[in-house]
Amino acid sequence: MTRDPRDCLNSNSIRMNEPVVQCQEGVTLVGGGPVPMRDLRLALARAPVAVAADGGADRLVSAGLVPRAVIGDMDSISAAARAAIPPDRLHPIAEQATTDFDKALRSVSAPLVLALGFAGGRSDHALAALNALVRHSGRACLILGPKDVAFAAPPRPLELSLRPGDVLSLFPLARLRGRSTGLYWPIDDLDFAPDGFIGTSNRVGAPRVRLEFDGPGMLVILPRARLDAAIAAVTR
């Protein structure tokens, strides 16, 4: 059978140990936390394939959408949402060593993942999602929150087109150093650490910002108005 290239599902994913979802388009990954409709529309306009992490299926079904796939340990999805979704789109992963966000992220192959419903709810869930961002820092994945957008600095120089005066925060989840151009307070050779020096509330001083780090582990946080700039930077 010839596979429709628009179909992102890989029906043999479990047997073949391949991603559950493989897309050439961006994926909007929805979790079980708060997901305002305006944020869902914003994300789907940029990443049109909707995927749910466990209880995020309820958020999508409530919005009148059927997710392309639901991935997770399935302990949060409601019976009503489960009944509204074709069974072949449910992909349970039973292990409890990782979060549903991590399970979903590693099960999706796409040029961009915009994650909603992972910030603005429980603090432990938000921290776990940020931890997963860093562990998958080679992925173009951004978490959209109520006021900002967060992503892991990729393992290459990061170039951002921003507006002078924008807030740019750096939060390390590992010990590392970095270099910058275009920031009001340069970060060159500062010793960052989660239990030491952090870089919250820096300011953009030039239209082009360049960041480079000597290893993985740095989170970059921008105002949500700079979502498109962040997407352009991580997908370049």
C-alpha positions as CSV (number, residue, x, y, z in Angstrom):
1,M,0.0,0.0,0.0
2,T,1.3,3.5,-0.9
3,R,1.4,5.7,2.2
4,D,-0.1,9.1,2.0
5,P,2.8,11.6,2.6
6,R,0.4,13.7,4.7
7,D,-0.1,10.9,7.1
8,C,2.3,11.4,10.0
9,L,1.5,8.2,11.9
10,N,3.9,5.3,11.8
11,S,1.6,2.3,12.5
12,N,4.6,0.0,12.9
13,S,6.4,2.3,15.4
14,I,6.4,-0.2,18.3
15,R,7.5,-3.1,16.3
16,M,10.1,-1.1,14.4
17,N,11.3,1.0,17.4
18,E,10.7,4.1,15.3
19,P,9.0,7.4,16.2
20,V,5.2,7.2,16.6
21,V,4.8,10.4,14.6
22,Q,7.0,11.3,11.6
23,C,6.2,14.6,9.9
24,Q,7.6,17.1,7.6
25,E,5.4,19.7,9.2
26,G,5.7,21.1,12.7
27,V,3.9,19.4,15.6
28,T,1.9,21.1,18.3
29,L,2.3,18.9,21.4
30,V,-0.4,19.5,24.0
31,G,-0.1,18.5,27.7
32,G,-2.6,18.3,30.5
33,G,-1.9,21.8,31.9
34,P,-3.7,25.0,31.1
35,V,-4.0,25.6,27.3
36,P,-5.8,28.8,26.4
37,M,-7.6,28.6,23.0
38,R,-5.5,31.6,21.8
39,D,-2.3,29.7,22.5
40,L,-3.6,26.6,20.7
41,R,-4.5,28.7,17.6
42,L,-1.1,30.4,17.8
43,A,0.8,27.2,17.9
44,L,-1.3,25.3,15.2
45,A,-0.8,28.2,12.8
46,R,3.0,27.4,13.0
47,A,2.9,23.7,13.7
48,P,-0.3,22.3,12.3
49,V,-0.1,18.6,13.4
50,A,-1.7,18.2,16.8
51,V,-0.3,15.5,19.1
52,A,-1.3,15.0,22.7
53,A,0.8,13.9,25.7
54,D,-1.6,11.7,27.7
55,G,-4.2,14.1,29.4
56,G,-3.5,16.7,26.7
57,A,-5.9,14.7,24.6
58,D,-8.7,16.1,26.7
59,R,-7.6,19.6,25.9
60,L,-7.6,18.9,22.2
61,V,-10.9,17.1,22.2
62,S,-12.5,19.9,24.2
63,A,-11.3,22.3,21.5
64,G,-13.0,20.1,18.8
65,L,-9.8,18.5,17.6
66,V,-8.8,14.9,17.2
67,P,-5.1,14.5,17.9
68,R,-3.0,12.7,15.3
69,A,-1.6,10.6,18.2
70,V,-1.8,10.4,22.0
71,I,1.4,9.3,23.7
72,G,2.1,8.6,27.3
73,D,1.3,6.2,30.2
74,M,-2.4,6.9,29.7
75,D,-3.1,7.6,33.4
76,S,-4.6,11.0,32.8
77,I,-6.7,10.8,29.6
78,S,-10.4,10.7,30.4
79,A,-12.7,8.0,29.2
80,A,-14.6,10.5,27.2
81,A,-11.5,11.7,25.3
82,R,-10.4,8.1,24.8
83,A,-13.7,7.2,23.3
84,A,-13.5,10.2,20.9
85,I,-10.1,9.1,19.5
86,P,-9.5,6.2,17.1
87,P,-7.8,3.4,19.0
88,D,-5.0,3.2,16.5
89,R,-4.0,6.8,17.5
90,L,-3.5,5.8,21.2
91,H,0.2,4.9,21.9
92,P,0.7,3.8,25.5
93,I,4.2,3.8,26.9
94,A,4.0,2.1,30.3
95,E,7.4,2.9,31.8
96,Q,7.4,5.4,34.7
97,A,11.1,6.5,34.6
98,T,10.2,9.5,32.4
99,T,7.4,12.0,32.1
100,D,4.7,12.0,29.4
101,F,6.3,15.1,27.9
102,D,9.6,13.2,27.5
103,K,7.8,10.1,26.1
104,A,6.0,12.2,23.6
105,L,9.0,14.3,22.6
106,R,11.2,11.3,21.9
107,S,8.4,9.6,20.0
108,V,7.9,12.5,17.5
109,S,10.1,13.2,14.5
110,A,9.3,16.7,13.1
111,P,11.3,19.8,12.2
112,L,9.6,21.8,15.0
113,V,7.7,20.9,18.2
114,L,5.7,23.7,19.9
115,A,4.7,22.4,23.4
116,L,1.6,23.8,25.2
117,G,0.1,22.8,28.6
118,F,3.5,22.2,30.2
119,A,4.0,25.6,31.9
120,G,1.6,27.5,34.0
121,G,0.3,24.5,35.9
122,R,2.1,22.4,38.5
123,S,5.7,23.5,39.3
124,D,7.1,20.0,39.3
125,H,5.6,19.3,35.9
126,A,7.0,22.5,34.5
127,L,10.5,21.8,35.9
128,A,10.4,18.2,34.5
129,A,9.5,19.6,31.1
130,L,12.4,22.0,31.2
131,N,14.7,19.2,32.2
132,A,13.5,17.2,29.2
133,L,14.2,20.2,26.9
134,V,17.8,20.2,28.0
135,R,18.2,16.4,27.6
136,H,16.8,16.7,24.1
137,S,18.7,19.9,23.3
138,G,19.3,18.7,19.7
139,R,15.6,19.0,19.0
140,A,13.8,22.1,17.8
141,C,11.3,22.2,20.7
142,L,9.9,25.3,22.4
143,I,7.6,25.4,25.4
144,L,5.1,28.2,25.2
145,G,4.0,29.6,28.5
146,P,1.6,32.4,29.7
147,K,4.3,35.1,29.3
148,D,7.3,33.6,27.7
149,V,8.8,30.9,25.4
150,A,11.6,28.6,26.6
151,F,13.9,26.3,24.7
152,A,17.3,24.7,25.2
153,A,20.3,26.3,23.5
154,P,21.2,24.0,20.6
155,P,24.7,22.4,20.3
156,R,25.7,25.1,17.8
157,P,25.9,28.9,17.9
158,L,22.5,30.4,18.3
159,E,21.6,33.6,16.3
160,L,18.5,35.5,17.2
161,S,16.8,38.5,15.5
162,L,15.4,40.5,18.4
163,R,14.5,44.1,19.4
164,P,16.8,46.1,21.6
165,G,15.4,46.3,25.1
166,D,13.8,42.8,24.9
167,V,14.3,40.7,28.1
168,L,16.5,37.6,27.5
169,S,17.0,35.2,30.4
170,L,19.4,32.4,30.6
171,F,19.0,29.6,33.1
172,P,21.6,26.8,33.4
173,L,20.7,23.3,34.3
174,A,24.4,22.3,34.2
175,R,27.7,23.9,34.8
176,L,28.9,25.7,31.7
177,R,30.3,28.8,30.2
178,G,29.3,30.8,27.1
179,R,30.0,33.8,24.9
180,S,27.6,36.4,23.5
181,T,27.3,39.4,21.2
182,G,24.3,41.7,21.2
183,L,23.5,41.5,24.9
184,Y,23.5,44.5,27.2
185,W,25.4,42.4,29.8
186,P,27.8,40.1,27.9
187,I,28.2,36.5,29.3
188,D,31.7,35.8,28.1
189,D,33.5,33.4,30.4
190,L,31.0,33.6,33.2
191,D,30.6,30.4,35.2
192,F,27.0,29.4,35.0
193,A,25.5,26.8,37.3
194,P,22.0,25.9,38.6
195,D,23.2,26.4,42.1
196,G,25.4,29.4,41.3
197,F,25.4,32.1,38.8
198,I,22.3,32.4,36.5
199,G,21.4,34.9,33.8
200,T,17.8,36.1,34.4
201,S,16.6,39.4,33.1
202,N,19.5,40.2,30.7
203,R,18.6,42.7,28.0
204,V,19.0,42.7,24.3
205,G,21.3,45.5,23.2
206,A,21.4,45.0,19.4
207,P,19.1,43.7,16.7
208,R,21.2,40.5,16.4
209,V,22.1,38.4,19.3
210,R,24.6,35.5,19.1
211,L,25.0,33.0,21.9
212,E,27.4,30.0,22.1
213,F,27.9,27.6,25.0
214,D,30.7,25.1,25.7
215,G,28.2,22.3,26.4
216,P,24.5,21.4,26.7
217,G,22.4,22.6,29.6
218,M,21.4,26.2,29.0
219,L,17.7,27.3,28.8
220,V,16.9,30.4,26.8
221,I,13.8,32.3,27.8
222,L,12.3,35.1,25.7
223,P,9.0,37.1,25.8
224,R,6.3,35.2,24.0
225,A,6.0,38.1,21.5
226,R,9.4,36.8,20.2
227,L,8.0,33.3,19.5
228,D,8.6,33.6,15.7
229,A,12.2,34.8,16.3
230,A,12.8,31.8,18.6
231,I,11.4,29.4,16.0
232,A,13.6,30.9,13.3
233,A,16.7,30.5,15.5
234,V,16.2,26.9,16.5
235,T,15.1,25.6,13.1
236,R,17.9,27.4,11.1
